[in-house]
């Protein structure tokens, strides 16, 4: 599972992918270790290195390549294959194993 999969959970929690632009959040793994910070539409790792952007319901990597989309509660890769699911502020992989948790300030 790609590390940016967790970032789509933020879009779902806000309710609409378009509303996610500019929202701040922290992304934790299943052991509650900080993995990512999202501030002003930019995605940073835990050491504040830029990892990508969220814009208009899509997640891009640091080179502006499309990585993920969201449709309902499903996370899709750039070829529209299901990569995981979102439910109650948590991100699951295709086998419904917990991967990440999202916390908004």
RAQUIWO-V974929 format. One record per residue. RES is the residue in three letters. NEAR is the number of other C-alpha atoms within 12 Angstrom. D_LAST is the distance of its C-alpha to the last C-alpha in Angstrom with 1 decimal. Layout:
RES:NEAR:D_LAST + RES:NEAR:D_LAST
This chain:
UNK:22:26.1 + UNK:19:24.7 + UNK:26:21.6 + UNK:39:20.0 + UNK:43:20.3 + UNK:49:16.8 + UNK:60:15.4 + UNK:54:17.0 + UNK:49:15.0 + UNK:49:12.0 + UNK:45:14.7 + UNK:33:15.8 + UNK:31:12.6 + UNK:25:12.3 + UNK:23:16.0 + UNK:23:17.8 + UNK:30:18.1 + UNK:23:19.0 + UNK:21:15.8 + UNK:32:13.7 + UNK:29:15.2 + UNK:22:13.0 + UNK:30:9.6 + UNK:27:7.0 + UNK:33:6.2 + UNK:31:7.9 + UNK:39:11.2 + UNK:31:13.2 + UNK:26:16.9 + UNK:19:18.5 + UNK:12:19.0 + UNK:17:15.3 + UNK:18:16.2 + UNK:23:13.8 + UNK:31:15.4 + UNK:37:13.5 + UNK:35:10.9 + UNK:41:10.7 + UNK:27:10.8 + UNK:18:13.1 + UNK:30:14.8 + UNK:30:15.7 + UNK:38:15.4 + UNK:29:15.8 + UNK:27:16.9 + UNK:18:16.0 + UNK:12:18.6 + UNK:17:17.3 + UNK:15:20.2 + UNK:22:19.9 + UNK:29:20.2 + UNK:31:20.2 + UNK:35:18.9 + UNK:41:17.6 + UNK:31:20.0 + UNK:21:21.3 + UNK:32:20.4 + UNK:36:21.7 + UNK:40:20.6 + UNK:28:22.8 + UNK:26:23.6 + UNK:19:24.2 + UNK:12:27.6 + UNK:18:26.5 + UNK:17:28.0 + UNK:23:26.6 + UNK:34:25.1 + UNK:39:23.6 + UNK:38:23.5 + UNK:38:22.3 + UNK:25:24.6 + UNK:21:23.6 + UNK:29:22.3 + UNK:28:24.1 + UNK:39:23.2 + UNK:33:26.1 + UNK:26:27.4 + UNK:20:29.1 + UNK:13:32.2 + UNK:16:30.6 + UNK:17:31.1 + UNK:25:28.7 + UNK:34:26.6 + UNK:36:24.4 + UNK:34:22.6 + UNK:37:19.2 + UNK:28:18.9 + UNK:19:16.3 + UNK:30:13.4 + UNK:32:15.8 + UNK:39:18.1 + UNK:31:21.8 + UNK:26:24.7 + UNK:20:28.0 + UNK:13:29.2 + UNK:17:26.2 + UNK:18:25.2 + UNK:26:21.6 + UNK:34:20.2 + UNK:38:16.4 + UNK:32:13.3 + UNK:38:10.0 + UNK:30:6.6 + UNK:21:3.8 + UNK:11:0.0
